[in-house]
């Protein structure tokens, strides 16, 4: 009988991850970020059933039926299928079972077991035998060969065969996690796949090994489905989360796989070296130039500057004139470059940013001239006449006016269509809410009618299994007219976020990145001199690097409150998540972001690209019954333009509108701080009042006594001895009333003397603690003193800065 030799993953891993499918490239072609991707190394060869290298086929057949759930008939099926597989492998050259497997079409991943037509094989073929051999660790497959076999219940049989207490602990953690059942199954399956193809135990699994599996899976799936782009965004993510929470990964490991996969900011040298610059002296000049410009620009602008100067200018100059040695560009070379830069690389599509490239090149030459006068020893050697003539700049104003005209035309087309878009998302949201309520109130198989459409409650076989073990299931219905199966929970979730995005954008006019950065702390309140309390929305610094505040209308406040209620239902708090900034390539600190969703077991902020996709899907849905939306798209900036148009057309002064929108220029430059005080509040309230008067009265419901009492009690509870607490409406105190240390405390300037008394008392307590050698008490008092002095300094600053009336910190440059 042929003998089977089981080798460790380290001894033959490189043999099968390279030459077997060389065209895939695997992990070497992917950049995962600061953490490298590499397969795990087995410290001890995983042998759950002992040494099998000298095990004969008959003994392997017996072992194949010795583990896993199922009846006696199922065990006999596994044994028959394993015998069929081993009979097939005996016909393949090789000295061990592993060698025979590697030499066969099965091991090379060319076919799956279901594709074999073996004489005398059982009806189910050798597929069960392949699964059992993988579980026994008698064969270690490549990922390609593994993916060729869509095993049923592989994770259950694999875990049962390993006798690994750490793996059993992982399974228990997965089942205890509140993530959906499908994601629980995926978390276990992904780990079992990793252990199988890399030939290791769970104790040997590292973060780079899981990243390696993720990248390999993307390459393999793309190979199995040629011509398609297969995403790997969910592979291994739930597994990563559970292993991180178990403490299996090192403490400094990123909390989520997405964080580990993002590279972050590159150095200037790395950005320049993306492009093939032949002249090394010019390459170093470009690096030095970008390094100096780095101090006065952000990362996104810097990468765009390098793109224009290196790729779009110098690399193309070298293509036109390979012998170019310095920055003195011949007129004929510049003319050829200027004609080339007007189009993209295909030579047909006009380049929309050609003016930006030309301006960047002109600024480059002028900067070198200026710096050469300041530091001739460093820059004078590169000073050269600017090849960009003034005529290339003269038409810039006219071209910008054409761009503004196109934007205005786009707004005129979309403004009358906005009510149709709003009505669609509102109707879909309302329908989804009522559909979920009706479906939850009926039993399986019962029918009901909603908005003229008939539905039947549907419970799948998988749902019944979950009910039998006490798991919660999603409420599903089948629409009788289309026979479409609808998950009412998912439908409601999608409809809610479509509605929330559209309503927030149209009522606030904020940019898309500002929408993604809204947090629970963005909701503030301002009390006017007459006692009126106005809800404010604090918009974090984005394009203009300045924070601004928007007085919220009732509609906008309703949307924000609905989002907060959705996150805080069942007594939960808004999860603290980190947001990746795609422009600056960095992660934020954990914050209670409003526009976040749970993807599997990971809560993440909704990306800007996802919002664009949502708006596109909404427009496509409307186009099915409204021809005006055919080939028409709404973008977040369209809502911003329409919002600005409505403000000005409604009589709001343009400089107030500029402050609300965060614009810094209106003919004469005016910062928003100069006008954003009582003037902004008064004009914007007048605008809202005017709009209310032309709308039906039945849209405004009267406030009940209970609602108003709850509202008043909340603000009464926020009054403390030293001032007021600025925690959001409807939230309790999170700091156990340690007000001096709490960032939410706003000191009343009248209580500054009281702070002096508290400081003196703390000093006396500190002296007593020093005499008694209470070092822990001394440390705590010092922390309290630090916060107290900071609060007093802030209160004193506010008394000398009367423009600050909204209770928020000033942005940089307020005193200019």
N, C-alpha and C positions, 0 to 999 in steps of 0.2 A: 504494500500500500504506500502511496506517496506520503511524505511527511510534510507537516506544516511547521514553518518556522516563523515565530512572531518576533519581530525586531522592534526596537524602540522607535518612537517618532523621530528622535534626533538622528538615528542612523540612516534612515532612508527618506526622510521628509523631502530633502532637496531633489531627490531623484524624481519624485512624482509631482512636485509643485512646479517643476520647470519643463523638462523635456516632453512630458506627456501631451500637454496642450500649449505649445510655445506661442501660438498666435494670440493667446489671451492676454499675456503680459502680467496679469495678476497684480499683486500689491505694489510691485516696483513702479507701476505706472501711475499710482495714485499718491497724492500728498495729503496726509491726514491731519497735518497741523504740527504743533510743537511736539507731540508725542508720536514716535515712530510706530509703524505697524509691522509686527513680526510674529511668526507662529510661536507657540509655546514649546518648551523643551521638557521632556519627561524626566523627572528625577528618578522615578522608578517605573519600569515598564508596567502598564496596567494589565493585569492578568486576573480577572475576577474568578476564573475557574482553574487557576494554576497554569503551569507550563503546558502549552498545547503544541509545541514544535514537533513532538514525536507522536502526536495523537493521530490515530488512523481514522479513516472516513466513518467507520461504523460507530466509533466512540463519539465523534462530532455530531453524528445524527442523533445519538441518545442525548447528548448535552443540549441540542437544539430544542428538544421537547421538555427540558427539565425546569424551565423558568417561564415566567409570564403568566398573565391571567388567561382564563378560558377553560373550556370543558376538555374531557379526554379526547373527544373528536378533534378539537382544535389543535391539541398537542400532536396528534397523529398527522394532521395536515402539515404542521411545521416540519415534522421529521421527514415526511415524504417529499416535501419541497426541498429540504436541505439535501437529501439523498440525490435528487435530480440535479441540483446545482453541482455537487461534488462529482457526479458522473460526467458532467459536461467539462469541468475543470481538468479532470484526468486526461482528457483528450488534447489539452493544451501543453506545449513544452514548458518545462520548469521543474526545479527540484523541490519546491515548497508550495504550499497553497498560496502564499502571498505572491511568489514569482509567477505561478500559473495565472492568478487573477490579473496581475499587471500586464501579462502578455496577451490576455484575451480582449476582445472588443468591449466586454463589460468593464474591465479595469481601465481601459483607455477612454471610457466615457462615450464611445461611439454609439452604443445601443443600450437599452434597458433590458431588464430580465423579461419584461412583457413581450419584447420583440423576438425572443428566442422561440424556435419551434422544435422542441426536442421530442423524439419518438419515445413513447411510453411515459412521458411526464404527466403528472396530475393535471387536472383541469385548471388549477390556479397557477401552474407553472412554477419556476424556481424563485419567484419574487419573495415569498415568505422565507425561503432558505437564505437569500441574500441578506434579508433583515436580521435573521438569527445569527449569521456569521459575523455581521457587523457588531451585534450586541455581545457576542462571545469574545470580541477582539481577536478572532482568528484571522481576520482580513482587515487591513486599514485602507480605505478607499481614498481617492482624491475627491475634492469637493464636486468636480464635474461628474464623476461616476455616482456620487451620492445623490446629486440632484436629478440624475436620470431616473431615479426610483422614487415615485411619490408614495412612500410607505404610509400605511395606516397604523396608527398607534405605536410608532417607533419609539417615542419618548417613554411610553409606559413600559415596554419590554426592555428598553435599554437600562432604565433606572432599576428595574427588578433584577437585571443580570449583574449589575456592577458590585453590589454589596459594599457601597461606599457611604459611610455615615455622613460625610460632608455633603455629598450629593443629595441624600435624603433630607438633610437640614435645609438645603437650598429649595427643594420642592415644598417643604413646609412653609418657608418664608413666602414663596410665590402664592400659595393657596391662601395665606393669611392677608395678602395685600388686597386692597379694595379695587384693584384694576379689573376691567371686564374679563370674563372667562376666556374669551378668545385670545386676549393678550397674555393671560396666564399660561395658556397652552403654548403660545409662541415663545414665551420666555424660556420654558423648559425645553422645547424642541430646538431652539437655537443653541442652547448650551450642549445638549446631547449631540447635535451636529458637530460642534466645535471639538468635543472630546473624541468623537469618532474619527474625523478627518485629520486631526493633529496628533492623535495617538497619545493622549495624556489623561491624567486624573484631574479632578476639579482643583486639587491643591496646587497644581502647576499652572492653572489658568491665570494670565496676567492681562492688564488693560491692553497692551499692544497685541496680544493674541486675539482678543475680541475684535479689535479694529481690523486685524488681518482677515478674520473671517468675514467681516462686513464688506471689505473691498473685494475679496475673492468672490463673494456671493454676487456682487454687482457684475463682475466680469463673466462669471459662469452663466448667470441669467441672461445677459446680453448675448452670449454665445448660443444658448439654447433657443433664443428668440431673435435671430439675426434681423437687422434692419429696424429694431425697436430700441427705444431708450428705456431701460428698466431701472426704476428707482430702488435704492436700498435704504430709504430713510427710516424704515421700521425694523430692519434686521438687527437684532442684538441690543436694541435700545432698552427694552424691558429687562433683559438679562443683565445689562450693565447696572441699571437702577437697583435691582435686588442685590447683586453682588456688592455694590457700594454700601447699601444699607446694612448688609451683613457684616461689614468691616473686613471683607475679603481683600479689597484693594487697599493700597497704601493711603495714608491720610491725606496726602497732597494730590491725590488723583482728582481730576475734574468730576463734578457731581453727576453730569450727564454725558452720554457719548457725543452729543452734538457739540458740547464745549471742547471735548478732546479732539474732534475732527476739524475744528476751525483753526486755521493757521495763525490768525491774528495779523498784526502789522508786520510788514517786511521792512528791512533796512533799505536805505536809498540805493546802496550798491546792488542789492538784490532786485530792486525794481528796475534799475537801469539795465541790468544784465538780462532782463527778460528779452531784450531786443539785440540783434547781432550787430554791434558796432565794431567795425574793422580797425579804425584808427584808435589806438589805445590812449594816445594823448588827449584826443577829443573826448573819449569816454571818461577819463579822469576829470576833465574840465566840467562835463555835464554833471558828474557826481558832486564836485565841489560847488557848482552853481546851485544845484537842488538842495545841498546841505545848508547853504546860506539862506536860501528862500524858506527853508523849513521853519525858521523861527517865527515867521509872520503869516503862516498859512496852516490850514488843517490837513489831515492825512489824505482825504479824498481829493482836495484841490491839488495837493502835491503830486499824487499819482496821475492826475489828469495833465498837469504841467509836464511831467516826465514823458507821458505818452505823446503829447504834441511835439515836444522838442526832440525826443530820441527817435521814436518810431515814425511819426508823421513828417518830421523835418530831416534830421541828419541821416537816418538810414536810407531814406529815399534820395537824398543828395548823393550818398555813396553809390547807390544803384545807378544814378544818372552819370556820375563822374567818379569811377572807382579810385582814381588817383588823387582825390581831394585831400589835402594835407592840413588846411587851416580853415578859418571861418570866412575867408575872402571868397565869396561865391561869384562866379562869372555871371554876367547878365543873361546869357543864353541858357545856362544851367538853372538859374532862378526862374526864368520864364517857363522852361519845361516843367520844373517842380510846381510852379503856381498853377499851371493847367492841370497837372496830375492831381493836385490836392483838392481840386473842386469836386472830385468823384471818389467814391469808395474804391476798395481794392479791385472790385469787379470791373471798374472802368465805365460803368453805366449809371449806377445809382448816384444821384447828386449827394454831396456831403453837406449835411445841415450845419455842421460846426466849422466850416472852412474859415470863416472870419475869426473864430477863436484861435485857430492854429496860426493864422497870419499875425494876429495881435500878440500871441505868445512869443513868436519868433522876433518880432520887432522889440518887444520888451526885453528879451534876452540880450540882444545887441546893445540896447540903450543902457541896461544895467551894467554890462561889462564896461561901457564907456565911463559911466559914473564911478564904478569901483576902481577902474584903472587910475583915475585921478586921486582916489583916496589911498589905495594900496598898489602902487605901480609895480612893486617887486613881485606881486602875486598875479595880477590881472592884466598888466599892460601888454604882455606878450600876445594876448588873445584879442586885444582891441582891433576891430576891423570895421570897415564901412557897412552900415546896415543895408542888406540887399532889398528890403521892402521899401518901395517908393511911396511917397505921400499919396499918390493917386489910388493905391490899393486901400487906403484908409478913408478917403473922402466919401465914398459911397456907403460907409458903414451906417450912418444915421438913417439914410433912406431904406437900407435893408432892414434895419431894426423896426422902422415904421411899418414895413410890410409884414413883419412878424406880429406886431401888435394888432394890425388890421385882421390878420388871420385869426388871432385869438379872440378878437371882438366878434368876428363872424361866427366862430364856433360857439361863443356864449349866446348870441342871438338865436342860433338854431336850437340850442338845448334848453334855454330858459322856459319856453312855453311847454316843453316836454317833461319838465321836472315834476309837475303834479301827477302825470301819468305814472312816472317811476315811483313816486312816493305812495300813490294809491295801491300800486301792485305789491310793494313790500309790506305795507300795512295789512292788506287783505290776506296775503299769504301767511303773515305772522298770526293774525287773528284766527284764520282757518286752522293752522297747525295747533294752536292752543286748544281750540274746541274739539279737534279730531282726537287729540290725545286724551282729553277728558271723556269723550263719548266711548272711545275704544276701551279705556280702563274700566268703564262701568258695565260692560257686557261680558258674556262668557264666550268660550271658544265655539266658533261656528255660528254665533248670533250675527244677524245683519242689522244695519241701521243706515239711515239716510242723513246726510249733512250737506247743506248748500246744493241740493239737487243731485248729489252723487251718492251712489250706494256703496257701502263697505261691508265686509264680513271680518269679524275678529278671527285671527289665525294664530294658532300656536304650533310651532314646528316640532318635529320629533326631538331635536336637540333641546328645545325649550322644555319639553316634558321631562327629559332626563335631568335637567337642571332643577326643575320644580321638585322632583323626587328626592333630591339631596339638599333641598332647602335654599337653593340659590335664587336670587332675583333674576327676572327675565325682562327683556324689552317687550313693550306692547306693540304687536304688529297687526296690521290689517291688510286685507287684499281689496283693492278697488275693483268692483265687479265689471265695470265697463271696459277697462283696459287689462284686467287680470294682473295688475302691478302690485307686488308685495311692498308695503311701506312700513318702515320702522318709525313709529310715531315719535319716539324720543329723538332719533337722529333728525327727522324732518323738522321737529320743533326747534332743535338746536340750530340747524342751518337757517331756518326762517328768522329766528331771533337775531342772529348776528348780521344777517343781511339788513334787517330793519335797523339795528343799532348803528351800523356803519353809515347807512344813508342818512338817518336822522341826525347823528352827531355831526357829520360833515356839513349838512345843509344848514343847520342851526348855529354853527360856530365859525365856519369858514377857516378852520385850521388846516395846516398842511398834513400830508399823509404821515410823515415821520412824527409830527406832533400828536397825531391821533394814537399812534402806536405807543407813545411815551406817556400817555395819561395814566395816572395812578389814583388810588383812593385819596392820597394826600393832596391831589389837585383840586378837590372840592373844598372851598373855603366860604366864609361868610363875611359880609361887610355891613356895619351898622351906620346908617347915615345920621346926620345931626338931628333929624326929626324923629329918630327912633326906628325908622324902617330898616328891616334886615333884608339884605340882598344876597343871593347865592352867587358865588364867583367861581370861575374855572381858571385855575392857574396853569398856563401853558409853559412848559419847560423850554429853555433856550434851544433853538434849532438853527435855522438858516442865518438869522441875524445875530445869533449868540446873545440874545436878550430875552429875559423872562417878561411875559406880559399877562394881564388878567382880563378875562372876558366876563362881564355881567351876564348871567345865564337867564334866558327867557324861561317861561314855564315849560315850554316844549322840550328845551334842551335839558332842563333839570329833571324832567320825567324820564328821559332816556338814560341819563347818568344814574338816576336812582334805580331804574329797572336793572341796569347792569350790576350795581352794587347788591341789590336784592338777590339776583341770580347767583352771584358768587357766595353770598352769606346765608343761603338757605340751609335749613337743618342745623342752625347754630354754628356753622363753620365761619372761619375768617378767610379773607381773601388770601390765597397762597402767595408767598413771597417767591418770585421767580427772577431770573436774570435774563436780560434782553441783549441780544447781539446786535450791535450797530453795524449794518453792512457798509456804511461809508467810512467810519473810523476804524473798522475791524477790531472792535473791542467789546467786552462784556460789561454790562452795568452791574451795580451792586444789587442784591436781592431787594425787590420792591413789589408792592401790591398793585401790579399793573391791572388796569380795567379790562383791556382788550386782550385777554388770555384765554386759552382753552386747554383742556386735558387731551393729549394725544397719547392714547394707551395709558401708560403709567407715568407719563411725563407732562407736567404743566408747562406751557410755552406761550410766549407772546405771539399774537397773530402777526405774521410778516406782512410787509407792504405788498409783496407780490401776490400773496393770498387775497388781500383786499382788492387788488386790481382784478384778479380772477373772479371774485365774487360779483363785482360790478358788471363784468362781461357776461357772466351767466344770467344775471338779472335782465340785462338788455336783450339777450338772446331769447329768454322766456317771453318777454313782452313782444318781441318781434313776431312771435307765432300768431298773435292776434292784432297787432298794431303795425301796419307797414312803415310808419314813420321811424321805427326803431331798426329797420333792416339796415345792416352794415353800420349801425351807429353805436358808439361807445361813450359811456360816461367815465371820466377819470376823477380822482379826488380833487384835482386842481380845477376841474369844471365846477364843482360845488363851491369852491372858494371864489371863483370869478362871479358866479351867480349871486353869492352872498354879498359881495362887494357892490354889485350892480343894484341889488335890492336896497342896500343901505343908502346909497347916494340918491336913488330915485324916490326914496321915501322921505327925503328932506333932511337926512342926517348930515351934518357938516362933514366935508371930505377929510378934514384933519382928524376928526374923531373916528371916522371909519378907518383911517390909516393906523391909528393907535390900536383899534380892535384887531386889525389884520396883522399887526406887527411890522408894518412898513416903516422904513426910516427916512425915505425921501418922498416929498411932495413938492416939487419945484424948489422951494426953500426947505433945506433939511430940518426936520423936527423930530426929536426923540419922543417916544411915547410917554416918558415919565413927565415931560413938561405939561402935558395936557390930560394925562390919565389920573384925574382926581374927581372932584365933584362935578366938573364940567362934563366928563365922559358919562358919569352915572346919570346926570340930569338929562342929557340929550338922548341917551340910549333908552331910558325909561319912557321918555316922551314918544320915541319911535315905537316901542312896544305897546304903549297905550293907544296910539293912533291905529296900530294894526288890530288891536283887540276890538276897537269900535266898529270896524267894517266886517267883523266875523260874527256868525250867529251866536246868540247868547247861550243856546243850549250846549255849546261846546265847553262852557266853563261851569263845572260843578261846584256847588257851594261846599265850603269846608265844614265838616261836622264838628260838634263840640269836642268829641273825643280826640279827633285829629289835632285840633288846635291846642287842646290841653296838653297832649303829648309833645307837641312842638314847643310850647312854652316851657314845659318842665325840663326838656332837654337843655335849653339854654340857661335855665335857672341853675341846673346842676353843674354847669360849667363855670359858674361864678365862685371864685375862691378868694382867700384873704388878700393875696398879693396882686390879683388881676383877673384874667380870664383864661380859660382853656380853649384851644382852637381845634380840638379833636372833631372829626367829621360827624355830621348829624346821624343819630341813631347808633352810635358806638359807645361802649362803656370806657372807663379809664383803664388803660393797659399798663400803667406804671404804678399801680397800688398807691396812688395819691402821693407819690414822692415828688411834689411839684417843683421844688428847687432844681432837681436834676432832670426834669422832664422837658424835652424840646417843645412841647405843645403849650407851655405856659407863656403867656404874654403879660409882662409886668405893667401894672398901672403906674404911670410916672408919679402919681401922688404917694405911692408906697415905697419910694426910694429910701426914705428915712427908716422905714420898717426893715429894709434890707440891711441898713447899717446896724440896727439893733441885733438882727439875727447873726450878722458877722461877728459882732463883739461877743455874743453868747457862744458861738462856735470857737472863737479864740480862747475863751475861758475854759471850755470843755477840752480843748486840745492841750492846754497847759496842765490840766488835771491828769489827762491821759499820759502825758510825758512823765509826770511825777510817778505815776503808777506803772509805767513801762507797758502800757496797753498798745502795742504796735499796730494791731489790727484796727483798733478804734481810731488811732492817729491817721492811718491810711484812708479810712472812710471819711473822716472829717475833712481831710485835704481835698478829696474829690468833691465833697459838697461845697467847700469854699471856692473851688475853681468854677463850678457852675454858678454859684451865687454872684461872684464878681463879673462873670460874663453876662448874666442877666441884668445886673445893675448898669454895666457899660452900655448894653443895648438900649435900656430904658432911657439913659441919659442922652444917647445919640438921637433917639426919636424926639426927645423934647427940644433938641436944637435943629431938627430937620423936619419942619412942619409939612413938607410935601408928602411924607410917608403917612398915609391915612388908612391904608388897607391892611396893615398888619402883616406884610410880607417883606423879606429882605430886598434891598435894592439890587439891581443888576450892576455889573461893572460899568464904570464910566458915568454914573449918575451925577457925580459932582462936577463933570466937565462943563 
